[in-house]
Amino acid sequence: MYKRGTKSVCFLLLALLWDSGYVLTIKRGDTAAHVNLMAFHRLPNKCNVDGFNDWFKVDKYCVKYFSKPLNFTDAEDSCKRTVPGGHLVSVHDAGANNDLHSIVTKMNPKNLRMWLGGYEFFQTGKFLWTDGSFWDYEDWTSGEPINIYSSKEECVEMNWKGAAKWNDDSCFNKKGFICAFKRKGIMDK
């Protein structure tokens, strides 16, 4: 039961958390009065490279989410045109995977599906990153990838049937994406 003013206090709290960079995920069954505090995600720090203040620092990369839906190839080309050394983002550990999920949750909460820079190499069942980095981490949705060794679904997306989980999808589908570039030789602040 709400007391007078409780709704405005909850709204104010949520607005302050949103502006501070925290992302709140409310799952079915949650109510404003019983929010799971573990559902808050902190956005990563801003990229510390001059001219890229609207990008985030994730692992050794500066990353930015783009909501304009593009197919995989056009998204990769867009990243290359946006920044020297740019590619679709590669993911090398669970922390980076969670950071990327937090970014898309903040930037486009109504459509979380997005391209990562992973793709299957010529129907071999082996996945590679567009930036040429080593494939040393993956976080597939249970049962995925299901279309390996075929040309049906050769590109990797995030947030399909599970928060921060991966799926192989048709490269022709259009969705948002995250671009990244490596912060070479730059001291962290």
NORZI-V602436 format. One record per backbone hydrogen bond with DSSP energy under -1.0 kcal/mol. CO is the residue of the C=O (numbers start at 1). NH is the residue of the N-H. Records with the same first field share a line. If there is no record, write none. Layout:
# NORZI-V602436
CO->NH + NH
This chain:
# NORZI-V602436
3->6
5->9
6->10
7->11
8->12
9->13
10->14
11->15
12->16
13->17
14->18
15->19
16->20
17->22
18->21
21->43
23->41
27->30
36->39
37->40
39->25
41->23
45->57
49->52
52->55
55->47
56->63
58->61
60->183
61->58
62->181
63->56
64->179
66->177
70->175
71->75
72->76
73->77
74->78
75->79
76->80
77->81
78->82
79->83
83->86
87->180
89->117
93->97
94->98
95->99
96->100
97->101
98->102
99->103
100->104
101->105
102->106
103->107
104->108
108->111
114->158
115->178
117->130
118->156
119->128
121->124
126->121
128->119
129->132
134->136
139->166
141->144
154->120
155->169
156->116
157->167
158->114
162->165
165->159
166->141
167->157
169->155
170->173
171->72
175->70
176->115
177->66
178->89
179->64
180->87
181->62
182->184
183->186
